[in-house]
Every structure is written in C-alpha cells, then in structure tokens.
C-alpha cells in the first residue's frame, strides 16, 4: 500500500505544518474544548502504529479521542492533511543537532552485544574532518530506529515531500553532518539520496520481516526449513551452480533473512567509504 503525501489542500496543509494561526471557518460552530491539532495528530499516529496505515481514517481517530469524525474537521480538513501532519510529527522525533549516541532501539536489536558508544560523544564545537562519519552514522541509526517505531511511515511515498519543518530539519541535519566531507554539489546530492534511500530500504525490509510471521502464520525458521530442504531435492548441485552465494551465506552463518541490522551497519560503512573517497582531498605526495 503506497500513500502519496501532499494530497490535501496545499494552503491549509502547509499552514498546519508550519504552525500558522487558524483561519476563521464560516458555516460551522466553534470547536468544543479538549480537542486540538496536536491531540488529533497524536491519536492518528497511535492508530497507525497499532493497526497500520489501512486502519487510518478520520472516524478511527475520532473514536480514539471519544469524538465523531465530524468534530475533527474544524481542526484538520481531512485525512490527507492529517497524514502530512503525522508524517512530520514522527520525523520530529529525530535529533535536530548531531546525536551523541545510538538510539535505544538500535542497541536492543543486538542480542548479546552492545556496540561501543562514540568514545566521548561528538564534539560540541565546529565540525572537523575526522568526525563526519560518526555524525552521519548517528543520523542514519536514528532514522532507521524511527522508521521501525512507526513502520507505516514507510508506506508514504517519497515522490512528493511533505515539506514540513521536521522533514526539512532531518535533511538539514544530514547536510550539516556531510559538510566536512567536502563533496561537490552533484556528489552531495547523490550521497544524500543514497543514504536516505538506503536507510529507508533496510528499515522496510526489517519491518516486513517482523510482520511476516503474524501475517502468514509461518515462522521464519519453518519457512526457511521447508524451502531449504526442497531446494536440496530439486537442485542437488546447488553449491556448484551458485558457489559465490553459498560461500557468502556460509560466512554469514544463517539464512538471508537473518542479520538485518548487520546488513545495515556494513552497508552503511561501505557507503561512507565511498563518500570519503569522493570527498576530502588526499595529499598527492
């Protein structure tokens, strides 16, 4: 299910996103006490977190607040505008300054292992060339954790941005982190796109994997056990036909669905190596 952002009234959506004062509404009675845009957005996020994007409606949000759907329209014109507000509210969870440690959700996914924190946090002063990788890594880890807290956000298409302050602040934070890498503008645009889509793609795969057992009634272990056995029957020469794939899987120690977090960490390191090679000049001597 793909949902496109920015489908509501542009004038009202942007005003709500950027906190403009509410305009007079004719033909409707005044709002009842106890409701607010913030409360409606929070209720919408709660519905989507608990039940998924398909369950999101003005009626469902109203029920969570103990109100009718009609009571919400005084504050938010419709579901399209509400979705924009929800999307930007979720991204507002991201640190706007350089984070100094990995998010808790990231740490909890490493059974038996706690990765070292950045040795002394990222410096408070001006960026230096040596710290940009840590800043970008922290940015990526926080975005990854945010997506996994709210997997419905991954169904909101990136074809048209919401243009809310939190969405733009997240982009600004990444650009700030990348600045000392000294990329040319064209390379910088490519790096930003690659990093954002890499995090989004890995988060989507992880979220799908988490929901697969509940949706299908089959655990990952049972799914792989059944298909692995059948592959051996149908392709006894599997290792000879796909030697590089077999070698890679044996090194990884498990089936391809395992190690989403390790794939995230190693893939991000490769991207950062490429950015480093493209950016900071080296001494020609």
C-alpha positions in Angstrom: 0.0 0.0 0.0 1.5 3.3 -1.1 0.1 6.6 0.0 1.2 9.9 -1.5 1.9 12.8 0.7 0.8 16.3 -0.1 -2.6 15.3 -1.5 -4.6 17.7 0.7 -5.3 21.4 0.3 -1.9 23.0 0.0 -2.8 26.2 1.7 -4.3 24.5 4.8 -1.7 21.7 5.0 1.3 24.0 4.9 -0.3 26.4 7.4 -0.9 23.5 9.8 2.6 22.1 9.3 4.2 25.4 9.9 2.0 26.5 12.8 0.2 29.4 11.2 -2.8 30.7 13.2 -6.1 29.1 12.3 -8.2 31.0 9.9 -11.9 31.7 10.5 -14.1 28.9 9.3 -17.6 30.0 8.2 -20.7 27.9 8.4 -19.6 25.8 11.4 -20.0 26.1 15.1 -16.9 26.7 17.2 -14.7 23.8 18.4 -15.5 22.1 21.6 -12.9 22.3 24.4 -10.5 19.4 24.7 -9.6 18.9 21.1 -6.5 20.3 19.3 -4.5 19.7 16.2 -1.8 18.1 18.4 -4.2 15.7 20.1 -5.6 14.7 16.7 -2.2 14.1 15.2 -1.1 12.1 18.3 -4.3 9.9 18.0 -3.7 9.4 14.3 -0.1 8.2 15.0 -1.4 5.9 17.7 -4.0 4.3 15.3 -1.4 3.8 12.6 1.2 2.4 15.0 -1.2 -0.1 16.5 -3.2 -1.1 13.4 -1.3 0.0 10.3 -1.9 2.5 7.6 -5.0 0.7 6.3 -6.8 1.3 9.5 -6.2 5.1 9.5 -9.4 7.1 9.0 -10.9 10.2 10.5 -13.5 8.0 12.1 -10.9 5.8 13.7 -9.0 8.8 15.0 -12.3 10.3 16.3 -13.2 7.1 18.1 -9.8 7.0 19.8 -10.5 10.6 21.1 -14.1 9.8 22.0 -15.4 12.2 19.3 -17.1 11.9 16.0 -15.2 12.2 12.8 -17.1 15.5 12.1 -15.7 17.0 15.3 -12.2 16.7 13.9 -12.7 18.7 10.7 -12.8 22.0 12.5 -9.1 21.4 13.3 -7.8 19.2 10.4 -9.6 19.4 7.0 -9.3 15.7 6.2 -7.3 12.5 6.2 -4.8 13.8 3.5 -3.8 16.8 5.7 -3.7 14.6 8.8 -1.3 12.2 7.1 1.1 15.1 6.3 1.0 16.2 9.9 1.5 12.7 11.2 4.5 12.1 8.9 6.2 15.3 10.0 5.4 14.7 13.7 7.2 11.3 13.5 10.3 12.8 11.9 10.3 15.4 14.7 11.5 12.6 16.9 14.9 12.8 15.2 17.6 14.8 16.9 18.0 18.2 15.2 21.6 18.6 16.4 24.3 16.0 16.0 23.3 13.0 18.1 25.9 11.7 20.5 24.8 8.1 20.9 22.9 5.4 19.1 19.1 5.1 19.7 18.0 2.6 22.3 16.0 0.6 19.7 19.2 0.1 17.8 21.0 -1.3 20.8 18.2 -3.6 21.7 18.5 -5.4 18.4 22.0 -6.7 19.1 21.5 -9.8 21.2 24.4 -10.4 23.5 26.3 -7.4 22.1 26.3 -3.7 22.9 28.2 -1.7 20.4 30.6 0.9 21.8 29.2 4.4 22.1 31.1 7.1 20.3 34.1 7.4 22.6 33.4 10.8 24.1 30.3 11.9 22.1 30.6 14.1 19.0 32.3 17.4 19.7 30.2 20.5 20.5 32.4 22.8 18.5 32.8 23.2 14.8 32.9 20.1 12.7 36.3 18.7 11.8 37.0 16.2 9.0 37.5 13.3 11.4 34.0 13.4 13.0 31.7 13.5 10.0 31.4 9.7 9.8 30.2 9.4 13.3 27.7 12.2 12.8 26.3 10.6 9.6 26.2 7.1 11.3 24.2 8.5 14.2 21.8 10.3 11.8 21.3 7.1 9.9 20.8 4.9 13.0 18.2 7.4 14.5 16.3 7.5 11.2 16.4 3.6 11.0 15.0 3.3 14.6 12.3 5.9 13.9 11.1 4.0 10.8 10.9 0.8 12.9 8.9 2.5 15.6 6.5 3.8 13.0 6.6 1.3 10.1 3.5 2.8 8.4 5.7 5.9 7.5 7.5 3.6 5.0 4.3 3.4 3.0 4.3 7.2 2.5 5.8 7.8 -0.9 8.9 10.0 -1.2 7.9 11.1 -4.7 6.4 14.3 -3.3 7.8 15.6 0.1 5.5 16.8 2.9 7.6 20.0 3.1 7.1 20.2 6.9 9.7 21.7 9.3 10.7 18.3 10.8 11.2 16.7 7.4 13.4 19.6 6.2 15.2 19.7 9.5 16.2 16.0 9.1 17.6 16.8 5.6 19.4 19.8 7.0 20.9 17.7 9.8 22.3 15.2 7.2 23.7 18.0 5.1 25.3 19.5 8.1 26.9 16.1 9.0 28.2 15.7 5.5 29.6 19.2 5.1 33.1 18.4 6.2 33.3 15.5 3.7 33.8 18.3 1.1 31.7 16.8 -1.6 31.0 18.6 -4.8 27.3 19.6 -5.1 26.4 16.9 -7.6 28.1 14.3 -5.5 26.5 15.6 -2.3 23.0 15.3 -3.8 23.8 11.7 -4.8 25.2 10.9 -1.3 22.1 12.3 0.4 19.8 10.3 -1.9 21.8 7.1 -1.4 21.9 7.4 2.4 18.2 8.3 2.8 17.1 5.5 0.5 19.5 3.0 2.0 18.1 3.6 5.5 14.5 3.6 4.3 15.0 0.4 2.2 16.7 -1.6 5.0 14.1 -0.4 7.5 11.3 -1.5 5.2 12.9 -5.0 4.8 13.2 -5.3 8.6 9.7 -4.1 9.2 8.4 -6.6 6.6 10.4 -9.4 8.2 8.9 -8.6 11.6 5.4 -8.7 10.2 5.8 -11.8 8.1 5.1 -14.4 10.7 2.0 -12.7 12.0 0.6 -12.1 8.5 1.3 -15.6 7.2 1.1 -17.8 10.3 4.5 -19.3 9.5 7.7 -18.6 11.4 10.8 -17.6 9.6 12.5 -20.8 10.8 9.8 -23.0 9.4 9.6 -21.1 6.2 13.3 -21.5 5.5 13.5 -25.1 6.7 10.8 -26.2 4.3 12.2 -24.4 1.3 15.8 -25.3 2.0 15.0 -29.0 2.2 13.0 -28.8 -1.1 15.9 -26.9 -2.8 18.3 -29.7 -1.9 15.9 -32.2 -3.6 15.4 -30.1 -6.7 18.9 -28.8 -7.1 21.5 -31.2 -5.6 24.2 -29.3 -7.5 23.1 -26.0 -5.9 26.6 -25.3 -4.5 28.3 -25.9 -7.8 25.8 -23.7 -9.6 25.9 -20.8 -7.1 29.3 -21.1 -5.4 29.6 -17.4 -4.5 26.2 -17.3 -3.0 26.8 -20.4 -0.9 30.2 -19.0 0.2 28.6 -15.7 1.2 25.8 -17.4 3.2 28.2 -19.7 5.0 30.3 -16.7 6.0 27.1 -15.0 7.3 26.2 -18.1 9.3 22.5 -18.0 8.5 19.7 -17.6 6.0 19.3 -14.3 4.1 16.5 -13.1 6.4 19.0 -13.1 9.3 21.2 -10.1 10.2 19.2 -7.1 9.0 21.0 -5.0 11.5 24.4 -6.3 10.4 23.4 -5.6 6.8 22.5 -2.1 7.8 25.8 -1.5 9.6 28.1 -3.0 7.0 26.2 -1.4 4.1 26.3 2.0 5.7 30.1 1.6 6.2 30.5 0.9 2.5 28.5 4.0 1.6 30.6 6.1 4.0 33.8 4.7 2.5 32.6 5.8 -0.9 31.7 9.2 0.3 35.1 9.5 1.9 36.8 8.5 -1.3 34.8 11.1 -3.3 35.2 14.0 -0.9 38.2 15.0 1.2 41.3 15.6 -1.0 44.3 13.5 -0.3 47.9 14.6 -0.1 49.4 14.0 -3.6 52.9 13.4 -2.2 
